[in-house]
């Protein structure tokens, strides 16, 4: 018997009443509806899914939502869920493909994708397909399938991808053709006004403008960092709250637990080692990282890594490495 579909993978996240409205980003997303792809790429905790879900409540455009996880690296499972999501737009999409997926010897995925694209082309009216948490997908066949879909995407469909790192798709080509809208970490950081609304309305903290500014600077607008700070300040008296704000940093146990569980532990061992060994540096470049990592590796040179290549890899993966120039030389 076929495994039943988990229907909650097809639901967009609910929007809480206290969510901070972000009209500047909503306008940016609306302006890109006539292009092929909207990419929302940023580290964990920057409100990517919340932004898209809030946008869809105002966009007045039908949408299909698919929340991805590691299990979707099976191409048949991915295709099955993709069809299920699209059938929320039109029940006829993918009907013939479903039969082939269950066959002992199905056609190539390119043939199945072509049939699916033809079905999408029959849909009347514009709609959006959202692939949420795309960073969980590592299977090359699925990347190739999505590239095939993007290259031949019918004009009535707009693809939206949320991810912690850039997908293996021809982004440079799409960017050059004006077919790509990008929302990145710098866009998602809370402004002072958004930070004020978030902390004072969501947590009823009544913080002063100076306190909000300090927390905004300490977190660099990172939404989850601000949320963890807000949770930590609830119930404190004025003296305790002032001390907390003055001392708040990435060493706070709530922040440290989140970053350890959601970011560090999910990386390969070599990346974990590189991040830990170079964390003593305020600014980093490839040769400086090589020197630090070489020292910690010992005289035999074991565990050596190419510092420059690793820094560029970390930047692409949105692993909290910030470039300080346009030549990819210095980072923090």
C-alpha positions in Angstrom: 0.0 0.0 0.0 1.3 3.4 -0.9 2.3 5.7 1.9 -0.4 8.3 2.5 0.5 11.9 1.8 1.0 14.2 4.8 -1.4 17.0 4.0 0.2 19.4 6.5 3.1 19.7 4.1 0.7 21.5 1.7 -0.3 24.2 4.2 1.2 27.6 4.5 2.3 28.6 8.0 -0.4 30.4 10.0 0.2 34.1 10.7 -0.1 35.2 14.3 -2.0 38.4 15.1 1.1 40.1 16.5 3.2 39.6 13.3 5.0 42.7 12.2 3.8 44.0 8.8 6.6 44.6 6.3 5.2 46.7 3.5 8.6 47.5 2.0 9.2 43.7 1.4 5.6 43.1 0.3 6.0 45.7 -2.4 9.3 44.1 -3.5 7.6 40.7 -3.8 4.6 42.2 -5.7 6.9 43.9 -8.2 8.4 40.5 -9.1 5.2 38.7 -9.9 5.8 39.0 -13.6 9.2 37.2 -13.4 9.9 33.5 -13.2 11.4 33.1 -9.7 11.3 34.7 -6.4 14.2 33.5 -4.2 14.1 34.2 -0.4 17.5 33.1 0.8 18.8 33.8 4.4 20.1 31.9 7.5 17.8 30.3 10.0 15.5 32.6 12.0 15.1 35.5 9.5 11.3 35.0 9.0 11.5 33.7 5.4 8.4 31.5 5.5 6.5 34.0 7.6 7.1 36.8 5.1 5.9 34.7 2.2 2.8 33.5 4.1 1.9 37.1 5.1 2.5 38.2 1.5 0.1 35.6 0.1 -2.6 36.8 2.4 -2.5 40.2 0.7 -1.5 39.2 -2.9 -4.9 38.0 -4.0 -3.3 35.3 -6.2 -4.0 31.6 -5.9 -1.1 29.6 -4.6 0.2 26.1 -4.0 2.5 25.5 -1.0 4.9 22.6 -0.5 7.0 22.3 2.7 10.1 20.3 1.9 12.0 18.0 4.2 14.9 15.5 3.9 12.5 12.7 2.9 11.7 14.6 -0.3 15.1 13.8 -1.7 13.4 10.7 -3.1 12.5 11.9 -6.7 9.3 9.9 -6.8 8.2 11.2 -3.4 9.1 14.8 -4.4 7.1 14.5 -7.7 4.1 13.0 -5.8 4.0 15.9 -3.3 4.6 18.5 -6.1 1.6 17.2 -8.0 -0.5 17.1 -4.8 0.4 20.8 -4.2 -0.4 21.8 -7.8 -3.7 20.0 -7.7 -4.8 22.5 -5.1 -4.8 24.9 -8.0 -6.4 22.6 -10.6 -7.3 19.0 -9.9 -6.4 17.9 -13.4 -2.7 18.8 -13.1 -0.5 15.7 -13.1 -3.3 13.1 -13.3 -1.6 11.2 -16.1 1.8 11.6 -14.4 0.6 10.0 -11.2 -0.2 6.8 -13.0 3.3 6.6 -14.4 4.9 7.3 -11.1 3.3 4.1 -9.7 4.5 2.0 -12.7 7.3 -0.5 -12.2 9.3 1.2 -15.1 8.2 4.8 -15.3 9.4 7.1 -18.1 12.3 9.5 -17.5 11.7 12.4 -15.1 12.2 14.8 -18.0 9.3 13.2 -19.8 7.2 13.3 -16.7 8.2 16.9 -16.2 7.2 17.8 -19.8 3.8 16.3 -19.2 3.4 18.2 -16.0 4.4 21.5 -17.7 1.8 20.9 -20.4 -0.8 20.4 -17.7 0.2 23.7 -16.0 0.0 25.5 -19.3 -3.7 24.6 -19.5 -4.4 26.4 -16.2 -6.4 29.6 -16.6 -5.1 32.5 -14.6 -1.9 33.3 -12.7 -0.8 31.4 -9.6 2.2 30.8 -7.4 4.0 27.6 -6.4 5.9 28.0 -3.1 8.7 25.5 -2.3 9.4 26.1 1.4 12.7 25.0 3.1 14.3 24.1 -0.3 17.7 23.8 1.5 16.7 20.3 2.6 16.9 19.1 -1.0 20.3 17.6 -2.0 19.3 15.1 -4.7 20.8 16.1 -8.0 17.9 14.7 -10.0 15.5 17.0 -8.2 17.7 20.0 -8.9 17.7 19.1 -12.6 13.9 18.6 -12.6 13.4 22.1 -11.1 15.9 23.6 -13.6 13.9 21.9 -16.5 10.7 23.3 -15.0 12.2 26.9 -14.7 13.5 26.8 -18.3 10.1 25.9 -19.7 7.9 27.5 -17.0 4.4 28.5 -18.4 3.8 32.3 -17.9 0.8 31.8 -15.6 3.0 30.2 -12.9 5.4 32.0 -10.7 7.9 29.9 -8.6 8.8 31.0 -5.0 11.7 29.3 -3.1 12.6 29.9 0.5 15.9 28.4 1.6 18.8 28.8 4.0 21.3 28.6 1.1 21.1 29.3 -2.6 19.7 26.3 -4.6 21.6 24.6 -7.4 19.7 26.5 -10.1 21.0 28.8 -12.9 20.5 31.9 -10.7 23.2 34.0 -12.6 21.4 33.3 -15.9 18.0 34.2 -14.4 19.4 37.3 -12.8 21.0 38.5 -16.1 17.7 38.0 -17.9 15.7 39.9 -15.4 13.7 36.8 -14.4 14.7 36.7 -10.8 13.6 38.6 -7.6 15.9 38.1 -4.6 15.1 38.8 -1.0 18.2 38.2 1.2 19.5 38.5 4.7 20.1 42.3 4.4 16.5 42.8 3.3 15.0 40.6 6.0 16.8 42.2 8.9 14.4 44.2 11.1 14.7 47.9 10.9 14.6 50.0 14.0 10.9 50.7 13.5 10.2 47.0 12.9 12.3 46.0 16.0 10.3 48.5 18.1 7.0 47.1 16.9 8.1 43.5 17.4 9.5 43.9 21.0 7.0 46.4 22.4 3.8 44.9 20.8 4.6 41.2 20.8 6.2 41.1 24.3 4.6 44.2 25.8 8.0 45.4 27.0 7.7 49.2 26.7 11.4 49.6 25.8 12.9 53.0 25.1 14.3 54.0 21.7 17.8 53.6 23.1 17.1 50.1 24.4 15.6 49.1 21.0 18.6 50.5 19.2 21.1 48.5 21.4 19.2 45.2 20.9 18.9 45.9 17.1 22.6 46.5 16.9 23.5 43.4 19.0 21.3 41.2 16.9 21.9 43.0 13.5 18.1 42.7 12.9 18.1 38.9 13.3 14.5 38.2 14.1 15.0 35.0 16.1 17.7 36.7 18.1 15.2 39.5 18.9 12.5 37.0 19.8 14.8 35.1 22.2 15.8 38.5 23.8 12.1 39.4 24.1 11.3 36.0 25.8 14.2 36.5 28.2 13.1 40.0 29.2 9.5 39.1 30.1 8.8 39.4 33.8 12.0 41.3 34.7 12.0 44.5 36.7 13.6 47.7 35.3 17.0 47.1 36.9 17.2 43.5 35.7 16.0 44.4 32.2 18.6 47.2 31.9 21.4 44.8 32.9 20.1 42.1 30.5 20.1 44.6 27.5 23.6 45.8 28.4 24.9 42.2 28.5 22.9 40.5 25.8 25.0 38.9 23.1 25.4 35.7 21.1 26.6 34.1 24.4 23.1 34.2 25.9 22.1 30.6 26.5 18.8 30.9 24.5 20.7 32.2 21.5 23.5 29.7 21.9 21.1 26.7 22.1 19.3 27.9 19.0 22.4 28.4 16.9 23.9 25.1 18.1 20.8 23.0 17.4 19.6 24.8 14.2 22.9 25.7 12.6 26.1 24.2 13.9 25.0 20.6 14.5 23.5 20.4 11.0 26.8 21.1 9.3 29.4 18.5 8.2 32.2 17.9 10.7 34.8 19.7 8.6 32.6 22.8 8.6 32.0 22.6 12.3 35.7 22.4 12.9 36.4 25.4 10.6 33.8 27.6 12.3 35.0 26.7 15.7 38.7 27.1 15.0 38.3 30.5 13.2 35.7 31.9 15.6 38.5 33.7 17.5 39.0 36.1 14.5 37.2 39.4 14.3 38.0 39.6 10.6 38.8 36.7 8.3 40.5 36.2 5.0 41.6 32.9 3.3 45.3 33.0 4.3 44.5 34.0 7.9 42.0 31.2 8.2 44.6 28.8 6.8 47.1 29.9 9.5 44.6 29.5 12.3 43.3 26.1 11.1 46.8 24.9 10.4 47.9 25.7 13.9 44.9 23.8 15.4 45.5 20.9 13.0 49.0 20.2 14.2 52.3 19.9 12.6 51.3 16.9 10.4 48.8 19.2 8.6 45.8 16.9 9.1 42.4 18.3 8.6 43.7 21.2 6.5 41.1 23.1 4.5 41.3 25.7 1.8 40.4 28.8 3.8 39.3 31.0 0.9 37.2 28.2 -0.7 35.6 27.4 2.7 34.7 31.1 3.3 33.0 31.4 -0.1 31.2 28.1 0.6 30.0 29.5 4.0 28.8 32.7 2.3 26.8 30.8 -0.3 25.3 28.7 2.5 24.3 31.8 4.5 26.1 30.5 7.6 26.4 33.9 9.3 29.6 34.9 7.4 29.4 38.5 6.2 31.5 39.7 3.3 33.3 43.0 4.0 34.2 43.8 0.4 33.1 43.0 -3.2 36.2 40.9 -4.0 35.5 38.1 -1.6 38.7 38.7 0.4 37.6 39.8 3.8 34.8 38.5 6.0 33.5 38.7 9.5 
